[in-house]
Amino acid sequence: MERRTLLAAGGSALVALGAGWTLTRPDPQTGLLPGAAFAQNTDGVLPQVIEMVQGNPDADVEVIEYASFTCPHCATFHANQYQLLKTNYIENDRIRFVYREVYFDRPGLWASMIARCSDDPKFFFAFSELLYTEQRAWLASGDPATIIEDLRRLAKTAGLDDATLDACLSDGAKAEALFTWYQENAERDGINSTPTFLIDGQKYSNMAYDEFAEVLDGKLG
């Protein structure tokens, strides 16, 4: 289970993320990452964050996953337990499955902004699987400029073009809305590690598929 310090609240959040709230790509001459204005024109009104939901929206049992796109334990979960949950519980509409991002770092936020580019759940979940499958590759450099470029290349394989990516990664209001939403979720639900799950409101840490299925079957009757 991934335990890292969650990015700070309030005014210090901007410091924690640096210029990385809204980034497009490195300047070709300087190689530096440009920082766009931080929610300059929101007038205090942030866009609504869309819940990313799979399965039956009216199911009696709800599973909420809190995860970070940069968390290796989350990548392992999505390569294994999640695939079985998707086959046995999500795709046959037995549960409502909600994915909520946790932002440990700037790359996690950048990945989320791309995944949420169109606010289309189908694209979000498909791109999320790609992010987890290729996690080691796009995080390998540790260099912000290279990570941005690697994320852009990954997004292009999913069908996004440069203009769309520029628009998504330079949306300061959406970045602020996502970060505020994450902070509110983490505080309300006591999220301090990933992956963490809420099953009908009860919190669980990461677990094997058999344990997960036992909990779900018990609630489904």
C-alpha positions as CSV (number, residue, x, y, z in Angstrom):
1,M,0.0,0.0,0.0
2,E,1.3,3.4,-1.0
3,R,1.7,5.8,1.9
4,R,3.0,9.2,1.0
5,T,2.4,12.7,2.3
6,L,-0.7,14.1,0.7
7,L,-0.2,17.4,-1.0
8,A,-0.8,20.3,1.4
9,A,-4.1,22.1,1.7
10,G,-4.9,25.7,1.0
11,G,-2.3,28.2,-0.1
12,S,0.6,25.8,0.3
13,A,-1.0,23.6,-2.4
14,L,0.3,25.9,-5.1
15,V,3.8,25.8,-3.7
16,A,3.6,22.0,-3.5
17,L,2.7,21.7,-7.1
18,G,4.9,24.6,-8.2
19,A,4.3,25.8,-11.7
20,G,2.8,22.5,-12.5
21,W,-0.8,23.2,-12.0
22,T,-1.3,23.7,-15.7
23,L,1.5,22.7,-18.1
24,T,1.6,22.1,-21.8
25,R,5.1,21.2,-23.0
26,P,8.7,22.4,-22.6
27,D,9.8,25.4,-24.5
28,P,11.8,24.2,-27.5
29,Q,14.6,26.7,-26.9
30,T,14.9,26.7,-23.1
31,G,13.5,23.2,-22.3
32,L,11.7,24.8,-19.4
33,L,8.1,23.9,-18.5
34,P,5.8,27.0,-18.8
35,G,3.4,27.6,-15.9
36,A,0.0,28.8,-16.9
37,A,-2.0,31.2,-14.8
38,F,-3.5,29.6,-11.7
39,A,-7.3,29.7,-12.2
40,Q,-7.1,33.4,-13.2
41,N,-10.6,33.8,-14.6
42,T,-12.7,31.6,-12.4
43,D,-14.2,34.5,-10.3
44,G,-14.2,32.0,-7.4
45,V,-16.4,29.6,-9.3
46,L,-14.8,26.3,-10.1
47,P,-16.1,23.7,-12.7
48,Q,-17.9,20.7,-11.4
49,V,-15.8,17.5,-11.1
50,I,-17.5,14.6,-12.8
51,E,-17.6,11.3,-10.9
52,M,-16.1,8.5,-12.9
53,V,-18.5,5.5,-12.6
54,Q,-18.6,2.0,-14.1
55,G,-21.2,-0.7,-13.8
56,N,-24.8,-0.2,-12.6
57,P,-25.4,3.4,-11.4
58,D,-28.4,2.1,-9.4
59,A,-26.7,-0.9,-7.9
60,D,-27.4,-1.7,-4.2
61,V,-23.6,-2.0,-3.5
62,E,-21.2,0.8,-4.2
63,V,-17.4,0.4,-4.3
64,I,-15.3,3.6,-4.3
65,E,-11.6,3.2,-5.1
66,Y,-9.2,6.0,-4.0
67,A,-6.0,5.6,-6.1
68,S,-3.0,7.5,-7.5
69,F,-1.8,7.1,-11.1
70,T,1.8,7.2,-9.7
71,C,1.2,4.5,-7.1
72,P,2.8,1.2,-7.9
73,H,0.5,-0.7,-5.6
74,C,-2.4,0.8,-7.5
75,A,-0.9,-0.4,-10.8
76,T,-0.6,-3.9,-9.4
77,F,-4.2,-3.8,-8.2
78,H,-5.4,-2.7,-11.6
79,A,-3.5,-5.4,-13.4
80,N,-4.9,-8.1,-11.1
81,Q,-7.8,-7.7,-8.7
82,Y,-9.5,-5.0,-10.7
83,Q,-9.6,-7.1,-13.9
84,L,-11.5,-9.9,-12.0
85,L,-13.8,-7.3,-10.3
86,K,-14.5,-5.9,-13.7
87,T,-15.4,-9.2,-15.2
88,N,-17.4,-10.6,-12.2
89,Y,-19.1,-7.6,-10.7
90,I,-18.8,-4.4,-12.8
91,E,-19.5,-5.5,-16.4
92,N,-22.5,-7.6,-15.3
93,D,-23.9,-4.6,-13.4
94,R,-23.8,-6.2,-9.9
95,I,-22.1,-3.1,-8.4
96,R,-21.5,0.6,-8.9
97,F,-17.8,1.2,-9.2
98,V,-16.4,4.8,-8.6
99,Y,-12.8,5.8,-9.2
100,R,-11.5,8.8,-7.3
101,E,-8.0,10.2,-7.8
102,V,-5.5,11.0,-5.0
103,Y,-2.8,13.5,-5.8
104,F,0.5,12.7,-4.2
105,D,2.5,14.6,-6.8
106,R,2.4,16.7,-9.9
107,P,2.6,13.8,-12.4
108,G,-0.5,12.2,-10.8
109,L,-2.4,15.5,-11.4
110,W,-1.2,15.8,-15.0
111,A,-2.2,12.2,-15.8
112,S,-5.6,12.9,-14.3
113,M,-6.1,16.0,-16.3
114,I,-5.4,14.1,-19.5
115,A,-7.7,11.2,-18.5
116,R,-10.4,13.7,-17.7
117,C,-9.9,15.7,-20.9
118,S,-13.3,15.0,-22.3
119,D,-15.0,14.0,-19.0
120,D,-16.0,10.8,-20.8
121,P,-16.0,7.8,-18.4
122,K,-15.3,5.3,-21.2
123,F,-12.2,7.2,-22.2
124,F,-11.3,7.8,-18.6
125,F,-11.3,4.2,-17.6
126,A,-9.6,3.0,-20.8
127,F,-6.8,5.6,-20.5
128,S,-6.5,4.8,-16.8
129,E,-5.7,1.2,-17.6
130,L,-3.1,2.4,-20.1
131,L,-1.6,4.7,-17.5
132,Y,-1.2,1.9,-15.1
133,T,0.1,-0.6,-17.6
134,E,2.7,1.9,-18.8
135,Q,3.3,3.5,-15.4
136,R,7.0,2.6,-15.0
137,A,7.8,3.9,-18.5
138,W,6.2,7.3,-18.2
139,L,7.5,7.9,-14.7
140,A,11.0,6.4,-15.4
141,S,12.9,9.6,-16.0
142,G,11.9,11.5,-12.9
143,D,12.2,14.7,-14.9
144,P,9.0,16.8,-15.1
145,A,9.6,17.9,-18.7
146,T,10.2,14.3,-19.9
147,I,7.2,13.0,-17.9
148,I,5.0,15.6,-19.6
149,E,6.2,14.5,-23.0
150,D,5.9,10.8,-22.2
151,L,2.3,11.4,-21.0
152,R,1.5,13.3,-24.2
153,R,2.9,10.5,-26.3
154,L,0.8,8.0,-24.4
155,A,-2.3,10.2,-24.8
156,K,-1.7,10.3,-28.6
157,T,-1.8,6.6,-28.8
158,A,-5.3,6.9,-27.2
159,G,-6.4,9.3,-29.9
160,L,-5.8,12.8,-28.5
161,D,-4.1,15.4,-30.6
162,D,-1.7,18.2,-29.6
163,A,-4.4,20.9,-29.6
164,T,-6.6,18.9,-27.3
165,L,-3.8,18.1,-25.0
166,D,-2.7,21.7,-24.8
167,A,-6.2,22.7,-23.9
168,C,-6.5,20.0,-21.2
169,L,-3.2,20.6,-19.6
170,S,-3.6,24.4,-19.5
171,D,-7.0,24.4,-17.9
172,G,-6.1,26.0,-14.5
173,A,-9.7,26.2,-13.3
174,K,-10.1,22.4,-13.8
175,A,-6.8,21.7,-12.1
176,E,-7.8,23.7,-9.1
177,A,-11.3,22.1,-9.0
178,L,-9.7,18.6,-9.1
179,F,-7.3,19.4,-6.3
180,T,-10.0,20.9,-4.1
181,W,-12.2,17.9,-4.8
182,Y,-9.5,15.5,-3.9
183,Q,-8.7,17.4,-0.6
184,E,-12.4,17.4,0.4
185,N,-12.7,13.6,-0.4
186,A,-9.5,12.7,1.5
187,E,-10.4,14.7,4.6
188,R,-14.0,13.5,4.7
189,D,-13.2,9.8,4.1
190,G,-9.9,9.7,6.0
191,I,-7.8,8.7,3.0
192,N,-4.0,8.6,3.7
193,S,-2.8,5.7,1.5
194,T,-3.6,4.1,-1.8
195,P,-5.3,2.1,-2.9
196,T,-8.1,2.5,-0.3
197,F,-11.7,1.4,-0.9
198,L,-15.1,2.4,0.5
199,I,-17.6,-0.5,0.2
200,D,-21.0,0.9,1.0
201,G,-19.3,3.5,3.1
202,Q,-17.0,1.2,5.1
203,K,-13.3,1.7,4.5
204,Y,-11.0,-1.2,3.5
205,S,-7.3,-1.3,2.6
206,N,-5.9,-3.1,-0.3
207,M,-6.8,-6.8,-0.3
208,A,-6.6,-10.0,-2.4
209,Y,-9.4,-10.7,-4.9
210,D,-10.9,-13.5,-2.8
211,E,-11.2,-11.2,0.2
212,F,-12.8,-8.5,-2.0
213,A,-15.2,-11.0,-3.5
214,E,-16.2,-12.3,0.0
215,V,-17.0,-8.8,1.1
216,L,-19.0,-8.0,-2.0
217,D,-20.9,-11.4,-2.0
218,G,-21.8,-10.8,1.6
219,K,-23.3,-7.5,0.8
220,L,-25.0,-8.7,-2.4
221,G,-26.6,-11.6,-0.6
